[in-house]
Amino acid sequence: MNEFAKHMIKTGRITKIVEEAPNIKTFELSIAMHAEPGQFVMAFLPQVGERPFALTQAGKKIAITVKKRGPFTEKLFSLKEGSFLGIRGPYGKGFSLQNVGKACLVAAGIGIAALIRLAEELAKEGASVTLIFACKSANEIIFKERLEKVASLHIATEDGSAGFKGDCIELLEKVLKKQSYDKLYCCGPEAMMVSVLKLCEKYAIDAEFAVERYMKCAVGLCGHCCLDEWLVCTDGPVFSKEQLLASKEFGRIYYSKSGKRMRFGGD
Ligand SMILES: Cc1cc2nc3c(=O)[nH]c(=O)nc-3n(C[C@H](O)[C@H](O)[C@H](O)COP(=O)(O)OP(=O)(O)OC[C@H]3O[C@@H](n4cnc5c(N)ncnc54)[C@H](O)[C@@H]3O)c2cc1C
């Protein structure tokens, strides 16, 4: 794809909708696109807006897997098979997969959407993949069958309804005490990624993190998704452990929908 074509909104039909969990749906679209694991697309609905999503399927058809949150995702959830959706991209910097023999992937909640294709790609490259997947409850565990084909899956639920009872940080530390890894990859809420970053420092593991910030243009123009001197849309969304350790804003400061500088957890 040339550099101009990827910025044009492609209109595709929704060919399949899968209800993965009570609040999570996968939308398969009649749009062909190649993208690295970790890259994202902007989905467009006229009169509603545009929002960033990871691709949970790429190639002849693409798919996005979406958690219902606010106006855009609510409208998306009301669409039926056969409806149209606009897509531009792929955007951003993906994960690096080179020279990884043993990989540990850590996902919390819908963060799994950014990691599922990475798990599959790493397994295809011959890496051994351990995946720690944490959810509030068993009914939020998605892609179980798909993940078990390529990874040794460790589930944690807050209420203990499946797997380990507790959060992914406790489970990750248990795993890291027993095993060493060449690389760790992580996606989830920023507070959780801060704790994973600390464990990566403690256990001296190379790591990459897919950061999700409020994003508007996706092409480095509006400056809304800044993280220190970086823009998450063009310099990320994947950042290295070293970058995030050097960051003054990661886990501390973010910018609201209207651009107001906010502190995580309030002032
Ligand atoms: C690179 C990237 C990849 C993402 N991939 C996925 C994915 O695969 N699946 C998924 O369900 N969600 C993903 N998200 C988050 C998704 O973009 C938001 O949940 C969505 O935009 C919510 O829009 P809304 O109008 O429904 O809710 P809103 O009311 O706009 O927001 C609800 C919550 O989502 C956050 N949010 C809203 N819009 C954005 C935005 N444009 N960028 C970042 N955070 C936002 C807000 O901080 C708020 O807490 C991703 C975000 C980024 C930045």
Ligand as a Chemical Component Dictionary entry (heavy atoms), coordinates in Angstrom:
data_LIG
# 
_chem_comp.id                   LIG 
_chem_comp.type                 NON-POLYMER 
_chem_comp.pdbx_formal_charge   0 
_chem_comp.three_letter_code    LIG 
# 
loop_
_chem_comp_atom.comp_id 
_chem_comp_atom.atom_id 
_chem_comp_atom.alt_atom_id 
_chem_comp_atom.type_symbol 
_chem_comp_atom.charge 
_chem_comp_atom.model_Cartn_x 
_chem_comp_atom.model_Cartn_y 
_chem_comp_atom.model_Cartn_z 
_chem_comp_atom.pdbx_ordinal 
LIG C1  C1  C 0 -3.831  2.658  19.676 1  
LIG C2  C2  C 0 -5.145  2.291  20.330 2  
LIG C3  C3  C 0 -5.698  1.054  20.107 3  
LIG C4  C4  C 0 -6.919  0.710  20.708 4  
LIG N1  N1  N 0 -7.432  -0.531 20.469 5  
LIG C5  C5  C 0 -8.608  -0.888 21.009 6  
LIG C6  C6  C 0 -9.183  -2.164 20.726 7  
LIG O1  O1  O 0 -8.616  -2.986 19.992 8  
LIG N2  N2  N 0 -10.390 -2.453 21.286 9  
LIG C7  C7  C 0 -11.061 -1.564 22.096 10 
LIG O2  O2  O 0 -12.159 -1.878 22.574 11 
LIG N3  N3  N 0 -10.523 -0.346 22.396 12 
LIG C8  C8  C 0 -9.333  0.010  21.856 13 
LIG N4  N4  N 0 -8.824  1.273  22.117 14 
LIG C9  C9  C 0 -9.601  2.224  22.934 15 
LIG C10 C10 C 0 -10.737 2.771  22.076 16 
LIG O3  O3  O 0 -10.204 3.628  21.093 17 
LIG C11 C11 C 0 -11.716 3.525  22.961 18 
LIG O4  O4  O 0 -12.328 2.638  23.853 19 
LIG C12 C12 C 0 -12.824 4.139  22.128 20 
LIG O5  O5  O 0 -12.266 5.169  21.382 21 
LIG C13 C13 C 0 -13.957 4.628  23.003 22 
LIG O6  O6  O 0 -14.773 5.529  22.285 23 
LIG P1  P1  P 0 -16.252 5.842  22.784 24 
LIG O7  O7  O 0 -16.767 7.009  22.017 25 
LIG O8  O8  O 0 -17.063 4.602  22.752 26 
LIG O9  O9  O 0 -16.059 6.219  24.311 27 
LIG P2  P2  P 0 -15.539 7.599  24.962 28 
LIG O10 O10 O 0 -16.638 8.138  25.793 29 
LIG O11 O11 O 0 -14.953 8.503  23.933 30 
LIG O12 O12 O 0 -14.382 7.081  25.909 31 
LIG C14 C14 C 0 -14.494 6.031  26.846 32 
LIG C15 C15 C 0 -13.104 5.754  27.394 33 
LIG O13 O13 O 0 -12.190 5.358  26.355 34 
LIG C16 C16 C 0 -11.050 6.235  26.282 35 
LIG N5  N5  N 0 -10.910 6.700  24.896 36 
LIG C17 C17 C 0 -11.906 7.250  24.186 37 
LIG N6  N6  N 0 -11.522 7.573  22.955 38 
LIG C18 C18 C 0 -10.227 7.261  22.881 39 
LIG C19 C19 C 0 -9.292  7.418  21.862 40 
LIG N7  N7  N 0 -9.625  7.963  20.679 41 
LIG N8  N8  N 0 -8.041  6.991  22.114 42 
LIG C20 C20 C 0 -7.734  6.433  23.288 43 
LIG N9  N9  N 0 -8.599  6.259  24.314 44 
LIG C21 C21 C 0 -9.825  6.676  24.120 45 
LIG C22 C22 C 0 -11.371 7.442  27.126 46 
LIG O14 O14 O 0 -10.215 7.875  27.841 47 
LIG C23 C23 C 0 -12.451 6.971  28.063 48 
LIG O15 O15 O 0 -11.893 6.525  29.278 49 
LIG C24 C24 C 0 -7.597  1.641  21.558 50 
LIG C25 C25 C 0 -7.025  2.903  21.760 51 
LIG C26 C26 C 0 -5.819  3.224  21.178 52 
LIG C27 C27 C 0 -5.215  4.563  21.410 53 
# 
loop_
_chem_comp_bond.comp_id 
_chem_comp_bond.atom_id_1 
_chem_comp_bond.atom_id_2 
_chem_comp_bond.value_order 
_chem_comp_bond.pdbx_ordinal 
LIG C1  C2  SING 1  
LIG C2  C3  SING 2  
LIG C2  C26 DOUB 3  
LIG C3  C4  DOUB 4  
LIG C4  N1  SING 5  
LIG C4  C24 SING 6  
LIG N1  C5  DOUB 7  
LIG C5  C6  SING 8  
LIG C5  C8  SING 9  
LIG C6  O1  DOUB 10 
LIG C6  N2  SING 11 
LIG N2  C7  SING 12 
LIG C7  O2  DOUB 13 
LIG C7  N3  SING 14 
LIG N3  C8  DOUB 15 
LIG C8  N4  SING 16 
LIG N4  C9  SING 17 
LIG N4  C24 SING 18 
LIG C9  C10 SING 19 
LIG C10 O3  SING 20 
LIG C10 C11 SING 21 
LIG C11 O4  SING 22 
LIG C11 C12 SING 23 
LIG C12 O5  SING 24 
LIG C12 C13 SING 25 
LIG C13 O6  SING 26 
LIG O6  P1  SING 27 
LIG P1  O7  DOUB 28 
LIG P1  O8  SING 29 
LIG P1  O9  SING 30 
LIG O9  P2  SING 31 
LIG P2  O10 DOUB 32 
LIG P2  O11 SING 33 
LIG P2  O12 SING 34 
LIG O12 C14 SING 35 
LIG C14 C15 SING 36 
LIG C15 O13 SING 37 
LIG C15 C23 SING 38 
LIG O13 C16 SING 39 
LIG C16 N5  SING 40 
LIG C16 C22 SING 41 
LIG N5  C17 SING 42 
LIG N5  C21 SING 43 
LIG C17 N6  DOUB 44 
LIG N6  C18 SING 45 
LIG C18 C19 SING 46 
LIG C18 C21 DOUB 47 
LIG C19 N7  SING 48 
LIG C19 N8  DOUB 49 
LIG N8  C20 SING 50 
LIG C20 N9  DOUB 51 
LIG N9  C21 SING 52 
LIG C22 O14 SING 53 
LIG C22 C23 SING 54 
LIG C23 O15 SING 55 
LIG C24 C25 DOUB 56 
LIG C25 C26 SING 57 
LIG C26 C27 SING 58 
# 
